[in-house]
Amino acid sequence: MSFPLYAPAEEHDMLRETVRALADEKIAPHAAEIDETEEFSWDVYKALVAADVHAVHVPEQYGGAGADALATVIVIEEVARACASSSLIPAVNKLGTVPLLLSASEELKSRYLAPVARGEAMFSYALSEPEAGSDAAAMKTRAVADGDSYVLNGVKMWITNAGVSEYYTLMAVTDPAAGARGISAFVVEKSDEGVSFGPKEKKLGIKGSPTRQVILDNVRIPADRMIGAPGTGFKTALATLDHTRITIAAQALGIAQGALDFAIGYVKERKQFGRPVADFQGLQFMIADMSMKLEAARQLTYHAAAKSERAMHGEPQKDLTFLSSAAKCAASDAAMEITTDAVQLLGGYGYTKDFPVERMMRDAKITQIYEGTNQIQRMVMARQLLK
């Protein structure tokens, strides 16, 4: 009897080869420079657009590639293996647009997804605020109805690719008395009058992806830019994260794979006591543990991606919230351990900028923090199990 192999399809494997070749040729050679200069790489963006992997998840009806959730994971993973900052291009394009895919009118989807698919605009996601991080429902940004417009005031914080993205999915309070049920989602454009950006945050890692405040000073937008019905914004935000935490897991997998690959190459070449250090059992055990943790996280992430894809097609997946949190948490914890061990395996060289593993270790850290800290992920998982 034929048994379907628990593995990605042939098209997924071909996509991986294509993106890896692109990343090796066009992204990896510039990764150290991107980290050093702390500048967004438009050259990398153009290369991703040319290969149509900058926003692969956008459905075909809006001019996108229509890639499934697993294909999107593979793209992010392979770009992150070369450069974590660059992997935030496909990842954040997905984060910014999933709210529209889940809740927006057809008219809004057509208007905003098509330019993203064409590579003319990027999309960011604006939920967090200075006083509303893990407690996102405590946000203060207000959207006040005024005729057929809304007027927005407030500050959003930690916004990835702020200033380079044209469009922002932004959550704001429309009914202060209703708590989380009084939050609505909107599309804000960079060019809207009253939109400005704070200075770039000086960060430990992902330095080639700008992180800035988005400041809203009496920003008037048409009412038809609301995503879904009034008061459904927070629900949309949480549903979005069920899908996009998996892309953070993908990023963590890629960073970890890049560090592991480099460390394996290094220990085979480096000689001490007259033989390659790869001959020493202590280091062999480290390599084995690193690979084991990575493969376990990868299988969990791919399983979660399959659930995400079904959910996007309207098939309820009652364990998606648990699985997406588990994948993000497991993969990011694994990435931090694996990159730290990679630095150790290179010894003193691992601690220098002459080799990429110190950058990968710095980049891995953020995957444990953003889109919900791993402490929050554990709370989410526990709630799912105990309800």
Disulfide bonds with the S-S distance in Angstrom:
none
